[in-house]
């Protein structure tokens, strides 16, 4: 085309860049947001609006963000930005979990173990460490585009949070839901602390198991001298603590011969173990109850231990005879307590045997097996050894095996409020739906919550002890302690004497003593985060109680979801959340969970430098996050391609806008194709809005990518290029199309804004803005649905679209043969009869536009099925619009069609 003709076209132009260059533009956008103080502006704009409260579950402040925290924060940011656009005051206060063993250990490694000798110095170093990583993670979350009240986060180490947590503890104590007791608990010898059930993970291990003989020394009922009760154990290290055997009173037991003498075991076990243990025939049968009250010899030394009835005993595995060590297991402990047995705990907090274990003293329990077996063999007690594969509890922090150890600990009662917890679970909306069943099952099966930890870096348990009579003082001191923590921080507990935390002149209500000591244990970190609703949601300055949404990973059903529910129901009788949403974990492209030990961890900072935050945000939103999701270069490349489609579509729309923005005409004044695309947009807005409201972001992205690629790029913008490019700039139909393009661009940008937070903001700056438009897309409202939907029009064009696809395939066949290069070089002849002909006749003025061809003719046919004939168009190519027509004639600027000649005449002033 000659340059003078090209200059007469309305070719797209916009300064919105084709290349995203997200790595450099996104940081520039962060600076602009900071300069305009976008967080404050959003809060101000939504002041007085109904709140939407997404309470942030606190990530642990001990490292850089990883893909799991990126996933979590991106999804939360998407939710908050969507509800802000819906007119809600979605104030987002980020939080951090800061107490506990990982930070304490990291500080000890950094500073040296001697720091443990000075609790205050250790705590200050831990606080500084946590605050350092709060700062690091804050900047990394900002880089991701997360909008939050970063200047006023909450953290479990702050005085205000600690004071509120003290009051939660005190209230539960006053209600009888917290107390101190001597029980068997989960104990991590590596971390040297008690663990709650939520801190246990199970792994399969192979360990040596023993069938051990316990000779009868006090025969009773069906037992005879010379009988040996056969017990099976996978934890031989607990044998020094054995104080009884347990049998089920209703099970049937048998006497049988073996290479090691006469054995007694459950009848079903005899059948199962007969071949392995080389057991003889059954000599006698009797009930478990008939043996209760007898006595057997301890396997390691001369000591008679009783035979007890135990309802927990089963015969599904093992022998139906259970070695009972009250100091090393919850069921053993309860049975021992009811029988008034000694609760022997011959292992210290490091897992080392004490003097109570005799010759094993000084040996770590994990190394004791050969010594114990040697002793058992010397006493002829080993019947059989077997390597056994089974599931065993591990500490989820250090991932090492735990042991069960009876110690004095603080417990929160689950049993006392279990009915209320189950009722509260039923009130909450859970997504995925299986979350409710999972939470219910965990609550039904959960034991008492061990809330004390033998650590320095944590919130001190706010309890004092009368040194005269041992009475525990909590309620009377709670407010004094809370105020002290609020004013000075909880380090004061390690500085001031016990009397500083009691009301002036206080004396023990029981013995009137005035000397007190302080509790040395700290609270479980789950009690910390589980109390966050009391300080972040409740109160005058709180976000609002209960929260609309808690949203974390699936591990929080046993963690934060659980502890928050427990403390809230305990003190207020209601759940702290209306809805709970959970997402899966991140896997690599092979489906393996990402972990440092596997070497498949990817740094979010590196990914953002390569792809930009928006492409990572699009990957997150495009994933069905309720299940585990995968990431790889291939997957991110797919997200990058989807991003390019969206960006290019928005850029094309912006390029066709007029310098002087025109309002969208009334719908009844719009041409048919404009009414059609607005109707399709209307349905997309409705579907996208519904998907956002259900947190189905992958459906949002599917809808928007499909709309951009199919409805806009492949249809509307394709068929309207001719009008947009070649019509007179003031042509009414063109002005209508331009106004529709602006509406499409604005709607698409707004729908993408919660996800593509940087790119939507960038594109927003290139839109024409009428008076009253906000300066940032984050202050804009979500587009409205229901304005343009035209069902009859959609139905009519559904048939025309099918016809268009048939025609395009025929044109493509001509192109493949080299007969045409462009669809405008083709002409289409359609034949039909009956209703099909009537439909074609009515649509005939639109058909050439729909097919993007130069000529379309319609004639009667003998078949009702529409016939299609595509051939090379006859005529000459217009050098301005590129249509091939018979009417094209030579003119002053070259061969042009009559339509282009009229436009040129108007542009030259020859026509008005």
VEXTI-105803 format. One record per residue (C-alpha): residue in one letter; x, y, z. Coordinates in steps of 0.05 Angstrom, whole numbers, padded with zeros to 5 digits, always signed. Example, Ala and Ser with C-alpha at 12.3 -4.5 7.8 and 13.67 -1.06 7.14 Angstrom:
2
a+00246-00090+00156
s+00273-00021+00143
END
This chain:
912
x+00000+00000+00000
x+00026+00069-00017
x+00046+00109+00044
x-00005+00163+00026
x-00062+00111+00029
x-00035+00080+00093
x-00036+00148+00125
x-00112+00150+00115
x-00124+00088+00157
x-00142+00087+00230
x-00086+00039+00250
x-00083+00020+00324
x-00037+00063+00366
x-00023+00061+00441
x+00037+00074+00486
x+00018+00013+00526
x+00080-00030+00512
x+00076-00096+00475
x+00133-00124+00516
x+00113-00132+00588
x+00184-00128+00617
x+00153-00146+00684
x+00220-00154+00719
x+00234-00079+00714
x+00164-00049+00709
x+00135-00084+00770
x+00186-00053+00819
x+00172+00015+00789
x+00098+00004+00801
x+00113-00014+00874
x+00147+00053+00882
x+00086+00090+00853
x+00039+00052+00899
x+00082+00070+00958
x+00085+00144+00937
x+00009+00147+00931
x+00001+00106+00995
x-00047+00060+00960
x-00063+00021+01024
x-00087+00084+01060
x-00126+00107+00999
x-00163+00041+00994
x-00179+00043+01068
x-00203+00115+01062
x-00246+00099+01001
x-00279+00040+01036
x-00287+00074+01104
x-00355+00056+01132
x-00367+00001+01081
x-00386-00069+01104
x-00322-00105+01124
x-00294-00168+01094
x-00245-00199+01142
x-00194-00250+01118
x-00153-00264+01181
x-00081-00279+01162
x-00054-00344+01190
x+00017-00327+01213
x+00074-00357+01174
x+00136-00373+01215
x+00187-00317+01215
x+00251-00356+01204
x+00267-00354+01130
x+00253-00327+01061
x+00186-00339+01030
x+00179-00404+00991
x+00130-00425+00937
x+00080-00448+00990
x+00078-00380+01023
x+00076-00348+00954
x+00015-00390+00937
x-00018-00372+01002
x-00006-00297+01001
x-00024-00291+00927
x-00091-00325+00937
x-00106-00282+00998
x-00088-00219+00960
x-00132-00240+00902
x-00191-00250+00950
x-00181-00184+00986
x-00174-00144+00922
x-00237-00176+00893
x-00279-00160+00954
x-00251-00089+00956
x-00276-00081+00884
x-00343-00106+00908
x-00346-00047+00956
x-00324-00082+01019
x-00273-00056+01069
x-00224-00113+01062
x-00170-00091+01110
x-00115-00142+01110
x-00068-00145+01171
x-00010-00193+01158
x+00016-00234+01216
x+00076-00275+01238
x+00087-00333+01285
x+00152-00318+01322
x+00161-00362+01383
x+00185-00433+01388
x+00241-00481+01378
x+00264-00468+01305
x+00283-00396+01321
x+00313-00415+01389
x+00356-00468+01355
x+00377-00421+01299
x+00399-00369+01350
x+00438-00421+01390
x+00475-00442+01326
x+00489-00369+01310
x+00508-00346+01380
x+00534-00411+01412
x+00501-00458+01462
x+00525-00418+01522
x+00471-00366+01507
x+00421-00415+01538
x+00451-00398+01606
x+00423-00328+01601
x+00348-00331+01585
x+00340-00257+01575
x+00398-00252+01527
x+00372-00313+01489
x+00302-00284+01484
x+00328-00217+01459
x+00370-00252+01406
x+00309-00293+01386
x+00267-00231+01381
x+00318-00196+01338
x+00323-00258+01293
x+00247-00261+01284
x+00242-00186+01270
x+00298-00192+01219
x+00259-00244+01180
x+00193-00207+01187
x+00228-00150+01151
x+00256-00196+01097
x+00190-00232+01085
x+00152-00166+01084
x+00194-00140+01026
x+00186-00206+00989
x+00110-00205+00997
x+00109-00133+00974
x+00148-00153+00912
x+00093-00203+00898
x+00043-00146+00896
x+00007-00164+00960
x-00031-00105+00988
x-00032-00105+01064
x-00025-00061+01125
x+00050-00074+01125
x+00064-00018+01173
x+00019-00048+01226
x+00026-00124+01224
x+00013-00170+01282
x+00065-00216+01311
x+00061-00265+01369
x+00121-00231+01402
x+00090-00162+01409
x+00068-00138+01478
x-00004-00127+01457
x-00011-00196+01428
x+00022-00228+01489
x-00024-00191+01537
x-00086-00215+01499
x-00059-00286+01500
x-00049-00283+01575
x-00122-00264+01583
x-00144-00322+01538
x-00103-00371+01581
x-00131-00341+01645
x-00203-00345+01621
x-00196-00418+01601
x-00164-00432+01669
x-00222-00398+01705
x-00271-00441+01665
x-00235-00504+01686
x-00210-00517+01616
x-00136-00511+01632
x-00098-00547+01687
x-00033-00580+01705
x-00027-00656+01709
x+00023-00713+01708
x+00009-00753+01644
x+00044-00791+01589
x+00056-00742+01532
x+00089-00740+01464
x+00161-00722+01478
x+00216-00703+01429
x+00284-00721+01459
x+00319-00681+01405
x+00279-00618+01418
x+00275-00635+01492
x+00203-00614+01499
x+00132-00641+01502
x+00092-00639+01438
x+00018-00631+01423
x-00017-00680+01377
x-00017-00626+01323
x+00059-00628+01324
x+00063-00702+01307
x+00073-00730+01237
x+00074-00804+01221
x+00127-00839+01180
x+00137-00912+01163
x+00198-00943+01197
x+00227-01013+01204
x+00245-01029+01276
x+00264-01093+01313
x+00205-01125+01349
x+00207-01177+01403
x+00162-01232+01428
x+00178-01234+01502
x+00160-01287+01553
x+00133-01267+01622
x+00135-01329+01668
x+00077-01336+01716
x+00099-01330+01788
x+00029-01320+01819
x-00018-01369+01786
x-00092-01350+01788
x-00154-01378+01755
x-00135-01417+01693
x-00060-01402+01699
x-00011-01456+01721
x+00060-01452+01747
x+00106-01457+01687
x+00061-01418+01641
x+00091-01359+01605
x+00048-01302+01580
x+00073-01280+01511
x+00076-01205+01497
x+00098-01170+01434
x+00131-01102+01431
x+00161-01057+01378
x+00191-01011+01431
x+00239-01055+01471
x+00268-00992+01503
x+00204-00987+01545
x+00214-01055+01579
x+00254-01025+01637
x+00191-00985+01654
x+00145-01047+01651
x+00100-01051+01711
x+00044-01098+01687
x+00014-01141+01632
x-00055-01126+01604
x-00104-01176+01575
x-00174-01165+01549
x-00224-01196+01598
x-00271-01220+01542
x-00219-01249+01495
x-00206-01324+01492
x-00135-01344+01508
x-00100-01411+01499
x-00044-01452+01528
x+00005-01482+01478
x+00074-01513+01474
x+00133-01480+01439
x+00209-01490+01434
x+00215-01439+01491
x+00165-01473+01537
x+00091-01466+01551
x+00061-01402+01525
x-00005-01366+01537
x-00033-01320+01483
x-00098-01301+01449
x-00132-01356+01410
x-00134-01316+01345
x-00060-01299+01354
x-00044-01373+01362
x-00074-01387+01294
x-00037-01328+01262
x+00031-01341+01294
x+00031-01416+01297
x+00078-01429+01240
x+00126-01372+01254
x+00134-01387+01327
x+00129-01463+01317
x+00071-01468+01366
x+00039-01534+01385
x-00033-01552+01390
x-00081-01517+01437
x-00080-01551+01504
x-00132-01508+01539
x-00177-01447+01528
x-00199-01396+01579
x-00220-01324+01585
x-00175-01265+01596
x-00215-01248+01658
x-00194-01314+01690
x-00121-01291+01689
x-00133-01222+01719
x-00101-01216+01788
x-00044-01263+01774
x+00028-01242+01773
x+00087-01252+01725
x+00161-01241+01730
x+00191-01177+01701
x+00231-01195+01639
x+00294-01157+01659
x+00300-01168+01734
x+00267-01203+01792
x+00203-01165+01804
x+00131-01189+01803
x+00084-01148+01761
x+00008-01158+01759
x-00038-01182+01704
x-00091-01129+01692
x-00155-01125+01651
x-00148-01075+01595
x-00204-01055+01549
x-00154-01026+01499
x-00124-01095+01486
x-00139-01126+01417
x-00120-01191+01383
x-00115-01163+01312
x-00040-01160+01316
x+00010-01180+01368
x-00010-01234+01419
x-00069-01205+01457
x-00022-01194+01516
x+00004-01122+01523
x+00068-01103+01559
x+00047-01043+01601
x+00094-00986+01619
x+00053-00930+01651
x+00108-00880+01641
x+00110-00891+01566
x+00042-00888+01535
x-00026-00856+01544
x-00066-00922+01550
x-00013-00953+01593
x-00013-00891+01637
x-00089-00891+01646
x-00089-00965+01663
x-00031-00957+01711
x-00065-00898+01745
x-00130-00937+01755
x-00090-00996+01783
x-00046-00950+01826
x+00017-00975+01793
x+00084-00940+01799
x+00093-00894+01739
x+00166-00908+01724
x+00200-00860+01675
x+00273-00884+01672
x+00289-00838+01613
x+00306-00764+01618
x+00286-00708+01571
x+00345-00722+01525
x+00324-00795+01516
x+00379-00822+01561
x+00366-00876+01612
x+00371-00854+01685
x+00396-00894+01745
x+00326-00923+01752
x+00342-00966+01690
x+00400-01000+01726
x+00458-01020+01680
x+00426-00982+01622
x+00439-00915+01657
x+00474-00866+01611
x+00452-00902+01547
x+00410-00866+01496
x+00345-00903+01486
x+00358-00910+01411
x+00422-00949+01425
x+00394-00992+01481
x+00364-01049+01440
x+00424-01095+01437
x+00437-01086+01512
x+00364-01102+01528
x+00363-01163+01483
x+00427-01188+01514
x+00396-01183+01583
x+00332-01217+01559
x+00370-01274+01527
x+00409-01284+01591
x+00343-01294+01626
x+00315-01337+01569
x+00258-01289+01555
x+00266-01278+01480
x+00217-01322+01442
x+00226-01290+01373
x+00256-01229+01339
x+00224-01197+01278
x+00239-01135+01236
x+00173-01098+01234
x+00150-01044+01184
x+00101-00997+01216
x+00079-00925+01223
x+00111-00887+01280
x+00103-00816+01306
x+00157-00765+01291
x+00167-00692+01311
x+00145-00648+01254
x+00200-00597+01270
x+00262-00640+01272
x+00229-00701+01238
x+00261-00749+01288
x+00225-00804+01325
x+00190-00784+01389
x+00178-00824+01452
x+00121-00827+01501
x+00141-00801+01569
x+00101-00784+01631
x+00116-00715+01657
x+00080-00658+01692
x+00051-00613+01639
x-00004-00562+01627
x-00064-00587+01588
x-00123-00555+01554
x-00185-00597+01560
x-00216-00621+01495
x-00263-00671+01527
x-00300-00618+01568
x-00318-00577+01506
x-00319-00631+01453
x-00395-00625+01441
x-00389-00550+01433
x-00331-00558+01385
x-00369-00607+01342
x-00429-00561+01341
x-00385-00502+01321
x-00354-00543+01264
x-00424-00555+01237
x-00437-00479+01235
x-00377-00464+01192
x-00374-00468+01116
x-00316-00512+01094
x-00281-00512+01027
x-00264-00563+01003
x-00325-00597+01033
x-00283-00654+01061
x-00253-00603+01109
x-00313-00609+01154
x-00308-00685+01160
x-00233-00680+01171
x-00241-00628+01226
x-00297-00667+01258
x-00257-00731+01259
x-00197-00698+01288
x-00239-00667+01343
x-00274-00732+01359
x-00208-00769+01364
x-00166-00715+01396
x-00138-00725+01466
x-00124-00670+01515
x-00082-00613+01487
x-00012-00609+01518
x+00001-00534+01517
x+00066-00529+01557
x+00135-00529+01527
x+00203-00535+01560
x+00233-00477+01522
x+00257-00407+01536
x+00234-00372+01473
x+00159-00369+01481
x+00105-00336+01521
x+00115-00354+01594
x+00056-00393+01622
x+00025-00341+01669
x+00022-00383+01732
x+00055-00376+01800
x+00063-00427+01856
x+00057-00417+01931
x+00122-00442+01959
x+00089-00462+02023
x+00031-00505+01999
x+00042-00510+01923
x-00024-00477+01905
x-00026-00453+01832
x-00044-00380+01824
x-00069-00357+01756
x-00135-00319+01759
x-00114-00272+01815
x-00050-00253+01779
x-00072-00254+01706
x-00088-00181+01696
x-00026-00158+01732
x+00015-00204+01688
x-00021-00181+01625
x-00009-00108+01642
x+00064-00121+01656
x+00073-00156+01589
x+00035-00101+01554
x+00079-00047+01583
x+00147-00082+01586
x+00142-00144+01542
x+00145-00216+01568
x+00220-00214+01580
x+00201-00181+01646
x+00179-00250+01670
x+00252-00271+01670
x+00276-00207+01704
x+00227-00190+01760
x+00211-00233+01821
x+00146-00271+01826
x+00116-00219+01874
x+00119-00166+01819
x+00064-00203+01783
x+00016-00207+01841
x-00031-00154+01867
x+00000-00114+01923
x-00005-00149+01990
x-00029-00215+01959
x-00023-00278+02000
x-00040-00350+01985
x-00115-00362+01994
x-00101-00431+02022
x-00043-00422+02070
x-00033-00347+02070
x+00039-00355+02048
x+00072-00296+02015
x+00130-00330+01979
x+00117-00350+01907
x+00155-00379+01848
x+00142-00371+01773
x+00125-00425+01722
x+00186-00440+01679
x+00150-00471+01619
x+00126-00432+01559
x+00063-00439+01519
x+00055-00482+01457
x+00063-00439+01394
x-00005-00465+01371
x-00034-00432+01433
x+00001-00368+01410
x-00028-00367+01340
x-00093-00399+01363
x-00104-00338+01406
x-00096-00289+01349
x-00170-00279+01342
x-00171-00247+01411
x-00121-00193+01393
x-00130-00184+01318
x-00204-00195+01309
x-00237-00177+01375
x-00235-00111+01413
x-00243-00038+01395
x-00186-00037+01344
x-00198-00107+01318
x-00217-00125+01248
x-00283-00154+01269
x-00303-00219+01302
x-00313-00271+01275
x-00272-00269+01212
x-00306-00281+01146
x-00250-00328+01124
x-00190-00367+01149
x-00148-00393+01091
x-00086-00437+01098
x-00055-00502+01077
x-00083-00571+01095
x-00035-00580+01153
x-00074-00526+01191
x-00133-00572+01203
x-00090-00600+01259
x-00056-00533+01270
x-00083-00463+01267
x-00154-00479+01246
x-00157-00527+01304
x-00124-00486+01359
x-00163-00424+01339
x-00229-00462+01342
x-00211-00491+01410
x-00193-00426+01444
x-00251-00387+01413
x-00303-00439+01432
x-00272-00445+01501
x-00277-00371+01518
x-00334-00347+01474
x-00373-00409+01456
x-00369-00396+01380
x-00321-00408+01322
x-00275-00350+01304
x-00289-00358+01229
x-00350-00363+01185
x-00314-00400+01129
x-00251-00441+01125
x-00215-00450+01058
x-00153-00493+01048
x-00103-00501+00991
x-00056-00558+00974
x+00019-00564+00974
x+00068-00548+00918
x+00097-00605+00878
x+00149-00607+00824
x+00133-00628+00752
x+00140-00702+00772
x+00088-00694+00827
x+00139-00698+00884
x+00130-00652+00943
x+00181-00596+00942
x+00232-00599+00998
x+00303-00578+01010
x+00324-00650+01023
x+00300-00670+00953
x+00336-00613+00921
x+00274-00593+00881
x+00260-00527+00916
x+00254-00465+00871
x+00265-00395+00898
x+00206-00347+00887
x+00255-00289+00881
x+00290-00324+00823
x+00224-00340+00790
x+00200-00267+00797
x+00265-00243+00766
x+00254-00290+00707
x+00179-00286+00696
x+00154-00228+00737
x+00105-00231+00795
x+00043-00226+00751
x+00059-00290+00713
x+00069-00326+00780
x+00003-00297+00804
x-00030-00321+00740
x+00000-00391+00751
x-00028-00392+00821
x-00097-00368+00800
x-00099-00417+00741
x-00086-00476+00787
x-00140-00516+00821
x-00106-00500+00887
x-00153-00540+00931
x-00111-00601+00912
x-00035-00604+00908
x-00009-00564+00849
x+00054-00571+00808
x+00104-00521+00782
x+00158-00526+00729
x+00188-00485+00673
x+00139-00517+00625
x+00079-00500+00669
x+00103-00428+00679
x+00115-00422+00604
x+00042-00439+00594
x+00023-00385+00643
x+00068-00336+00607
x+00034-00353+00541
x-00035-00342+00571
x-00010-00276+00599
x+00014-00254+00530
x-00054-00269+00500
x-00088-00226+00553
x-00038-00170+00547
x-00040-00169+00471
x-00116-00168+00471
x-00117-00109+00520
x-00064-00073+00479
x-00104-00081+00414
x-00166-00054+00448
x-00128+00005+00476
x-00097+00018+00408
x-00165+00029+00377
x-00191+00079+00427
x-00205+00150+00409
x-00167+00208+00439
x-00232+00238+00461
x-00269+00183+00498
x-00341+00173+00476
x-00394+00145+00523
x-00423+00078+00505
x-00487+00091+00465
x-00553+00062+00490
x-00554-00012+00472
x-00613-00005+00425
x-00572+00044+00383
x-00514-00003+00374
x-00501-00045+00312
x-00515-00119+00318
x-00444-00144+00327
x-00432-00093+00383
x-00495-00116+00418
x-00472-00188+00409
x-00403-00178+00440
x-00432-00138+00498
x-00481-00195+00510
x-00424-00245+00512
x-00384-00199+00558
x-00445-00195+00603
x-00445-00271+00611
x-00370-00272+00623
x-00376-00219+00678
x-00431-00260+00711
x-00390-00325+00709
x-00326-00291+00731
x-00361-00256+00788
x-00391-00321+00812
x-00324-00357+00807
x-00289-00302+00847
x-00344-00306+00900
x-00333-00382+00905
x-00257-00373+00905
x-00253-00413+00840
x-00198-00372+00810
x-00179-00424+00758
x-00248-00415+00729
x-00237-00339+00729
x-00174-00347+00688
x-00205-00398+00641
x-00263-00352+00627
x-00220-00290+00615
x-00166-00324+00573
x-00220-00357+00531
x-00259-00292+00524
x-00197-00255+00503
x-00172-00308+00455
x-00238-00333+00425
x-00293-00281+00432
x-00248-00221+00423
x-00184-00238+00384
x-00212-00293+00340
x-00281-00263+00330
x-00301-00192+00347
x-00235-00157+00337
x-00220-00199+00276
x-00286-00182+00242
x-00285-00109+00264
x-00214-00093+00240
x-00241-00072+00172
x-00290-00022+00203
x-00240+00003+00255
x-00184+00012+00205
x-00218+00036+00141
x-00281+00074+00161
x-00282+00149+00168
x-00259+00167+00240
x-00327+00198+00253
x-00368+00143+00221
x-00424+00128+00271
x-00414+00052+00266
x-00340+00060+00278
x-00351+00106+00337
x-00398+00054+00366
x-00344+00000+00357
x-00292+00045+00389
x-00338+00058+00449
x-00349-00017+00455
x-00274-00030+00452
x-00264+00019+00509
x-00318-00017+00549
x-00287-00084+00534
x-00218-00060+00554
x-00242-00030+00619
x-00283-00091+00637
x-00226-00139+00621
x-00176-00098+00661
x-00223-00095+00721
x-00237-00169+00720
x-00163-00185+00717
x-00143-00134+00769
x-00146-00180+00831
x-00100-00229+00796
x-00055-00190+00748
x-00046-00134+00799
x+00014-00100+00765
x-00009-00107+00692
x-00080-00085+00707
x-00052-00023+00741
x-00007-00009+00682
x-00063-00017+00631
x-00109+00026+00674
x-00064+00086+00662
x-00075+00080+00586
x-00151+00080+00590
x-00189+00145+00578
x-00215+00166+00646
x-00279+00206+00654
x-00287+00252+00713
x-00291+00214+00778
x-00250+00155+00755
x-00202+00132+00810
x-00127+00143+00801
x-00113+00068+00813
x-00150+00006+00791
x-00148-00017+00863
x-00200+00036+00879
x-00245+00017+00821
x-00308-00025+00826
x-00320-00092+00794
x-00359-00088+00729
x-00433-00101+00733
x-00468-00159+00699
x-00539-00162+00672
x-00537-00098+00631
x-00531-00125+00560
x-00550-00198+00557
x-00592-00212+00496
x-00614-00285+00494
x-00648-00284+00425
x-00588-00250+00394
x-00541-00301+00425
x-00584-00358+00399
x-00585-00329+00328
x-00510-00320+00327
x-00498-00390+00354
x-00521-00417+00287
x-00484-00364+00248
x-00420-00380+00287
x-00426-00453+00267
x-00433-00431+00195
x-00373-00385+00203
x-00330-00442+00227
x-00349-00484+00166
x-00333-00427+00120
x-00266-00414+00153
x-00246-00487+00145
x-00262-00482+00070
x-00220-00418+00064
x-00163-00453+00101
x-00166-00509+00050
x-00157-00458-00006
x-00100-00426+00032
x-00066-00494+00039
x-00069-00503-00036
x-00037-00435-00046
x-00098-00406-00082
x-00108-00350-00031
x-00063-00318+00021
x-00115-00278+00058
x-00188-00292+00070
x-00204-00226+00036
x-00181-00258-00029
x-00239-00307-00025
x-00313-00303-00043
x-00366-00347-00012
x-00430-00372-00044
x-00484-00401+00002
x-00545-00441-00018
x-00603-00464+00024
x-00677-00472+00025
x-00734-00464+00074
x-00719-00434+00143
x-00644-00439+00131
x-00651-00394+00069
x-00693-00345+00108
x-00640-00342+00162
x-00585-00330+00111
x-00625-00278+00075
x-00636-00239+00140
x-00562-00243+00158
x-00535-00229+00088
x-00512-00157+00102
x-00468-00184+00158
x-00440-00246+00126
x-00380-00217+00091
x-00360-00182+00155
x-00369-00247+00196
x-00329-00288+00147
x-00277-00233+00135
x-00284-00243+00059
x-00294-00195+00002
x-00358-00224-00028
x-00416-00267-00003
x-00476-00287-00045
x-00538-00325-00021
x-00585-00363-00067
x-00640-00415-00063
x-00618-00487-00061
x-00652-00554-00064
x-00627-00576+00005
x-00646-00545+00071
x-00575-00559+00095
x-00534-00497+00078
x-00486-00509+00020
x-00419-00474+00019
x-00376-00459-00041
x-00312-00419-00032
x-00270-00394-00090
x-00220-00340-00108
x-00256-00274-00109
x-00265-00241-00178
x-00244-00170-00187
x-00187-00126-00165
x-00156-00114-00096
x-00171-00048-00063
x-00104-00019-00043
x-00134+00012+00019
x-00179-00041+00051
x-00152-00101+00012
x-00220-00127-00008
x-00225-00158-00077
x-00284-00128-00114
x-00308-00118-00186
x-00321-00045-00170
x-00249-00028-00153
x-00225+00027-00200
x-00163+00068-00210
x-00163+00133-00172
x-00117+00188-00152
x-00085+00146-00097
x-00089+00079-00133
x-00142+00027-00145
x-00194+00033-00089
x-00265+00009-00077
x-00324+00056-00076
x-00328+00054+00000
x-00256+00075+00008
x-00263+00127-00046
x-00321+00159-00007
x-00279+00159+00057
x-00220+00190+00021
x-00265+00243-00008
x-00291+00261+00062
x-00220+00262+00090
x-00199+00309+00033
x-00258+00354+00047
x-00291+00338-00019
x-00353+00313+00018
x-00381+00335+00085
END
